[in-house]
Amino acid sequence: MTEDAVIRVQSPIALPEDDLDRSLRPRRLEDFIGQEALKDQLSVSIAAAASRAEPLDHVLLAGPPGLGKTSLAQIVAAELEVPFVPTAGPALERKGDIAAYLTALEPRAVFFVDEIHRLPRALEETFYPAMEDRCLPITVGQGAGARVVTIDLPPFTLIGATTRTGLLSTPLRDRFGIQHRLEHYGAEELARIVRRSARLLDVSIEDEGAIAIAQRSRGTPRVANRLLKRVRDYAEVRGSGVVSAVVAGAALDLLEVDHEGLDRLDREILRTICEKFSGGPVGLSTLSVSVGEEQDTIEDVYEPYLLQRGLIERTPRGRAATRRAFAHLGLEPPGPPSLL
């Protein structure tokens, strides 16, 4: 099966070739920037599976949002030259939903479940025989006349993506033969991603401009690409069209993204802890109400980067701001330094 055929399988609407070529997602493992150890391990597993004409073992990709889990899943399918069938945990509500997907898979296909930790616990057990024995027991009828019919499944690879590995049950997690965690990217890797995306978007960018964007991208390629598009707009409207360090800095200041990569809500979270609660600790539910954002969003999207930058810490009583957070906001920390 050709690579183009794989792309058509994953999308119900065939995209024009020009749109595919301009996509910012890498199409092959060699084009994927960063996560070198993960790439090396995956390349060995993919090559071994391809040489034996067998499906790749089931894969679990974990890590914060925006680091490339979906892109890697698509790349695995492209490298194996097999169909890519995507869905998401919240979209699977009944056993029939899972059965409809699994029974329609082509041999060796990649079945991708995003946010697999949000799969209803009762449905996790449906995957156990499918992953281990390639069969799907279905109960037909009700009451005393009910009987179990076993449907044989084609060999396939389940790739699960999750931002919260701890919410997966141990039996499900242990059935993934290949498990990887993606880590935040360094500024140099993000600058390479920005330069690559700029070429695909036909944006003129200087190396210093790419670095300026990378340094404010929270260690996340998705954020870097989003900021690049907004900086491009600024460069076209208020500049010469070339993204330089000065233009990138002015555009990002306009977007309220500071030199640490913190946006308005990041600073609002810090300011709430520092000013309203004297540096904390404050419970996640209270913090959520105070800033007007969902708990899951704070915990999954904002908190990991604030923790990574050493701006907050988790305590048994809740979230607390560090001295670095007070300094970042230009505030004086309360109490003696030894308490923070």
C-alpha positions in Angstrom: 0.0 0.0 0.0 1.4 3.4 -0.9 1.8 6.3 1.5 -0.9 8.3 -0.3 -3.3 5.4 0.3 -2.5 5.5 4.0 -3.3 9.2 4.2 -6.7 8.6 2.5 -7.6 5.9 5.0 -7.0 8.2 7.9 -9.2 11.0 6.6 -12.7 10.6 5.2 -12.0 13.6 2.8 -9.1 13.2 0.4 -6.9 16.3 0.7 -5.3 17.9 -2.3 -1.7 16.9 -2.8 -0.5 20.5 -2.3 -2.2 20.6 1.1 -0.6 17.3 2.1 2.8 18.6 1.1 2.3 21.8 3.2 1.2 19.9 6.2 3.4 20.7 9.2 3.2 17.2 10.6 6.3 15.1 9.7 5.5 12.1 7.4 8.5 9.9 8.1 10.5 9.0 11.2 13.6 10.7 9.7 11.7 14.0 9.5 10.6 13.9 13.1 12.8 16.2 15.1 13.7 15.5 18.7 12.9 12.5 21.0 16.0 10.7 19.6 16.0 7.8 22.0 12.4 7.1 21.3 12.9 7.3 17.6 15.8 4.9 17.7 13.8 2.3 19.7 10.8 2.7 17.4 12.8 2.4 14.3 14.2 -1.0 15.4 10.7 -2.3 16.4 9.3 -1.1 13.1 12.1 -2.6 11.0 11.8 -5.9 12.8 8.0 -6.1 12.4 8.3 -5.2 8.7 10.9 -7.8 8.0 8.7 -10.5 9.5 5.5 -9.1 7.8 3.9 -9.0 11.2 2.0 -6.3 13.0 4.0 -4.1 15.3 3.4 -4.8 19.0 0.9 -2.6 20.7 2.3 0.9 21.5 1.6 3.3 24.4 2.7 6.9 23.9 2.6 9.1 27.0 3.5 12.7 27.7 2.1 16.2 27.9 -0.1 17.6 25.0 1.5 18.8 21.8 4.7 16.8 21.8 3.9 14.6 18.8 2.1 11.5 20.0 -0.4 11.6 17.2 2.3 12.5 14.6 4.3 9.5 15.8 1.3 7.2 15.5 0.7 8.4 11.9 4.4 7.9 11.1 4.4 4.3 12.4 1.5 3.5 10.0 3.4 5.2 7.1 6.6 3.4 7.9 4.8 0.1 8.0 2.8 1.1 4.9 -0.5 0.1 6.5 -3.8 1.9 7.1 -4.1 4.4 9.9 -7.5 4.4 11.7 -7.9 7.1 14.4 -10.4 7.6 17.2 -10.5 8.9 20.7 -11.3 7.4 24.1 -14.3 9.7 24.8 -15.8 8.7 21.4 -16.0 5.0 22.4 -19.1 4.8 24.6 -20.3 1.2 24.0 -18.7 -2.2 23.2 -20.4 -2.0 19.8 -18.3 1.1 19.0 -15.1 -0.8 19.6 -16.4 -3.8 17.7 -17.3 -1.7 14.7 -13.8 -0.3 14.5 -11.9 -3.6 15.2 -13.9 -5.8 12.8 -13.4 -3.3 10.0 -9.6 -3.2 10.3 -7.4 -4.4 7.5 -4.6 -6.8 8.4 -1.7 -5.2 10.2 -3.5 -1.8 10.4 -2.7 0.8 13.0 -5.7 1.5 15.3 -5.0 4.8 17.1 -6.9 5.7 20.3 -6.1 9.3 21.5 -6.8 10.1 25.1 -7.0 6.4 25.9 -7.1 7.2 29.6 -10.6 8.6 29.1 -11.9 5.3 27.9 -14.7 4.1 30.2 -13.3 1.5 32.6 -16.0 -1.0 31.6 -14.8 -0.9 28.0 -11.1 -1.5 28.8 -11.9 -5.2 29.3 -13.1 -5.3 25.7 -9.6 -4.6 24.5 -8.0 -7.4 26.5 -8.9 -10.4 24.3 -8.5 -8.2 21.2 -5.0 -7.2 22.1 -3.8 -10.6 23.3 -5.8 -13.2 21.3 -7.1 -11.2 18.3 -10.7 -12.1 19.1 -13.7 -10.3 20.3 -16.4 -12.0 22.5 -19.8 -10.7 21.8 -22.9 -11.5 23.9 -25.9 -12.2 21.7 -29.4 -12.2 23.3 -30.5 -11.6 26.8 -31.3 -13.6 29.9 -31.2 -17.4 29.9 -31.0 -17.5 26.1 -28.0 -15.3 25.9 -24.9 -16.8 24.3 -21.3 -15.6 23.6 -20.1 -15.5 20.0 -16.4 -15.0 19.4 -15.4 -12.9 16.4 -11.9 -13.4 15.0 -10.0 -10.2 14.4 -7.3 -9.5 11.8 -3.8 -8.9 13.3 -3.5 -5.2 14.2 -1.5 -2.7 16.2 -3.2 -0.6 18.9 -1.5 2.7 19.6 -2.8 4.5 22.6 -1.9 8.1 23.5 -2.3 9.5 26.9 -1.4 12.6 28.9 -2.1 10.8 32.2 -0.6 7.3 32.3 -1.7 6.9 36.0 -5.3 6.8 35.0 -4.8 3.7 32.9 -5.6 0.4 34.7 -2.6 -1.8 35.2 -4.1 -4.7 33.1 -4.5 -2.4 30.1 -1.2 -0.7 30.5 0.7 -4.0 30.8 -0.8 -5.2 27.5 1.2 -2.6 25.6 4.4 -4.3 24.6 6.1 -1.0 23.6 5.8 1.9 26.0 7.4 5.3 25.5 7.1 8.7 27.2 7.7 11.9 25.2 9.6 14.7 27.0 9.5 18.5 26.5 11.9 19.8 23.8 14.9 21.9 24.1 15.2 25.4 22.5 17.6 24.2 19.8 15.2 21.3 18.8 12.3 23.7 18.7 14.2 26.2 16.6 14.8 23.4 14.1 11.1 22.6 14.1 10.3 26.3 13.6 12.7 26.6 10.6 11.2 23.5 9.1 7.6 24.7 9.5 8.6 28.1 8.1 9.9 26.4 4.9 6.6 24.5 4.6 4.6 27.7 5.2 6.8 29.7 2.8 7.8 32.1 5.6 11.1 34.0 5.5 12.7 33.6 8.9 16.1 34.4 10.3 17.9 32.0 12.7 17.5 34.5 15.5 13.8 34.8 14.9 13.4 31.0 15.0 15.3 30.9 18.3 13.2 33.8 19.7 10.0 31.8 19.0 11.5 28.5 20.3 12.5 30.1 23.6 8.9 31.1 24.3 7.2 27.9 23.0 7.0 26.0 26.4 9.1 23.1 25.1 6.2 22.1 22.8 6.2 21.8 19.0 2.5 22.5 18.8 2.9 25.8 20.6 5.9 26.7 18.5 4.0 26.2 15.2 1.0 28.2 16.6 3.3 31.1 17.6 5.1 30.9 14.2 1.8 31.5 12.4 0.9 34.5 14.6 4.4 35.9 14.2 4.1 35.5 10.4 0.9 37.5 10.5 2.6 40.3 12.5 5.6 40.3 10.1 3.4 40.7 7.1 1.2 43.4 8.5 3.6 45.5 10.6 7.0 44.4 9.2 8.7 43.6 5.9 7.5 40.0 6.0 10.7 38.6 7.4 10.7 37.1 10.8 13.6 38.5 12.7 14.4 38.4 16.4 13.0 42.0 16.8 9.8 41.2 14.9 9.3 37.9 16.7 9.8 39.6 20.1 7.4 42.4 19.2 4.8 39.9 18.0 5.0 37.7 21.0 4.8 40.7 23.3 1.6 41.6 21.5 0.3 38.1 22.1 1.2 38.5 25.8 3.7 35.6 25.7 6.6 36.6 28.0 10.3 35.6 27.9 9.6 32.4 29.9 6.9 31.3 27.5 4.1 32.1 30.0 0.8 33.4 28.5 -1.9 35.4 30.2 -3.5 32.4 32.0 -0.2 31.1 33.2 0.5 34.4 34.9 -3.1 34.5 36.2 -2.5 31.2 37.8 0.7 32.4 39.4 -0.8 35.7 40.5 -3.8 34.0 42.0 -1.6 31.8 44.1 0.8 34.6 45.1 -1.6 37.4 45.7 -5.0 35.9 46.7 -3.5 33.0 48.7 -0.2 34.4 49.9 1.8 31.9 47.9 -0.3 28.9 48.8 -0.8 26.1 49.2 -4.2 26.2 47.5 -6.3 23.2 46.4 -6.7 22.5 42.6 -10.5 22.9 42.8 -10.2 26.3 44.5 -7.6 27.4 42.0 -9.8 26.3 39.2 -12.7 28.4 40.4 -10.5 31.4 41.0 -9.1 31.6 37.5 -12.2 30.3 35.7 -10.6 27.3 34.1 -11.4 23.6 34.3 -9.3 21.5 36.7 -8.3 19.0 34.0 -7.0 21.9 31.8 -5.0 23.4 34.6 -3.5 20.0 35.5 -2.8 18.7 32.0 -2.0 21.9 30.0 -0.7 24.6 32.3 0.7 22.9 35.4 3.3 20.7 33.8 5.2 23.7 32.3 4.9 25.7 35.5 6.3 22.8 37.4 9.1 22.3 34.9 10.1 25.9 35.1 10.2 25.7 38.9 7.4 28.3 39.4 5.0 26.2 41.4 5.3 23.0 43.5 2.8 20.4 44.5 2.3 19.8 48.2 0.0 17.5 50.1 -2.2 20.5 50.8 -2.2 21.9 47.3 -0.2 24.0 44.9 2.3 26.5 46.2 4.3 29.3 44.4 8.1 29.3 44.6 10.3 32.3 45.2 11.0 32.2 41.5 7.3 32.8 40.8 7.2 35.9 43.0 10.3 37.2 41.3 8.8 36.5 37.8 5.8 38.6 38.7 7.8 41.3 40.4 6.3 40.6 43.8 7.9 40.4 47.2 7.5 36.9 48.7 5.8 36.8 52.1 7.6 35.4 55.2 11.2 34.5 55.7 13.0 32.9 52.7 13.3 29.6 54.5 9.6 29.0 54.2 9.6 29.1 50.4 
